[in-house]
Amino acid sequence: MDLWGVLLVLTVLVTGLAGGVFAAFSTFVVAGLRRLDPGDAAEAMAAINEDAVRPPFMTLFGAAVVVPVAAAVVGLVAGHDGAWLVVASAVVVVVGMLGVTAGGNVPLNNALMAHRDAAGWVAFDRPWSRLNHVRTVACAGSCALAAVALAVA
């Protein structure tokens, strides 16, 4: 397998894994937190956010951006079939995961860190969850585009 093939497989892998993390939050983590007292939910989510910025997740998060972009560049430069699908995959994950995270989820996380109480949770929960759904769908879409590119490569 050449570099293009490796990058395609890695793109499918890292965008799928990142989407799985976000899907877990969208489907049961936040739902579980909602069963807690709002002040306790704020404290729990703040603790989760503190752990999220450690190397295991941040490596995956970074790879889910860097690998598709690298695959897109290699695909375009070498003129591979499916390169435009990988360009689309990269754009979707950069805008829908990185952009939404930086522009929406991180500011909400920071606000929650400053207000770890019931009011902080109420202001955080629904907007953060909606943005997380966007990240989930973006990662799934990016993964699907890369998988189609892999199939035509």
Disulfide bonds with the S-S distance in Angstrom:
none
